[in-house]
Amino acid sequence: MSMDYYVYLKHPDAFSAQSFEQYCSSVGLHIELHPSFNLLEDAGFLPIRLIDERFVRDSRNHDFLSGFELYSSKYQHVLQPQKKTTGFLHKILKAKPIQETPFDRAIKDATWLIELRCGSADSFEVLLAYIFGAYLIKCCGGAFDDPQTGQFYDDHNHLESEIEAIIADLLEQGNTGELLTHEFKEWT
């Protein structure tokens, strides 16, 4: 099973791996992106290193290799027009103007779309997608869409609250031995 998340960016050129890693540090996570990663050009699996002693079990390494699939493309938001009625119904039903939703307003000026795809073989993938999304909201004028829950976020603080809940769930998984992880050895 995979989960997809979409991040709509207004300022994709504001991204830098160094500022992402600093952001992660500011929220208490030591995360490193693959050294050759380029947000606007790369596609496919993005390897990410997570160093966190809270997830160590049985005196194993606290260096984890995780990540998610990332695809990026240019984006132009278009409101879907309402269908116009014709004939007899046109006289009875007046065409409704296009209604702009809160989501439409959040992504209105977006110029770039980032798709994040997480699998179930590694427990950290969703956490990393959410932290990546929170950074993109804060630094690149993003809006994070989670179609699995029907929620979207355009305030990084709200997404950070979700990240805290994800970390609590991961810690519980670790306590019950259900955490699926991969040890980091080196960048390939």
C-alpha positions, 0 to 999 in steps of 0.5 A: 500500500502506498500513500501519496501527498501533494505539495503545491509551491509558490516559490520552489527556488527558495528550497535548499537542502541546507535550510531543510536540514536546519529546519529539521534541527529546529524541530528536534530532528537530525535529518540529512538529504542525499547530497546530490538531491535537486528538488526541481530536477530529481525524480524517484526515490529520495534517500534520507538519513535520520539519526535519532536515539529514541528509536534505537532498540537492542543496542543497535545503530541509531542511524537510519536510512529512509526516504520516499519517492518524489516527483516534481512538475510545473503546475498551473491552478485552474478552477473547474467551471460549472456545467451550463444548463441548456434548454428548458432547465436553463430557464429554471436553473441559473448557472452558479458562479464558480466557488473558490474553496479554501483549498483553491485559495491555498494553491491559487498562486502555486507554480510547482507541484511536488508529489511524495509517495510513501510505502509501507516497508519503512516506518519513517517514510510518512514522518519524513514526508510530513516534515518535508511538507512542513518545511516546504510550506514554511520556506517555499510558500507551499500547501500540503495536501493529504488525500488519505485524510482529506486534509490540507495544510498551508500553515507549517505549525499545524503540520508540525502538530501532526508530526508530533503525533506521528513521532509518538506513534512511531515511538509506540511502534518501537516499544512494541517491536513493530518499527520497520527500519533500515540501517544507514551505512553510507550514501550510494 
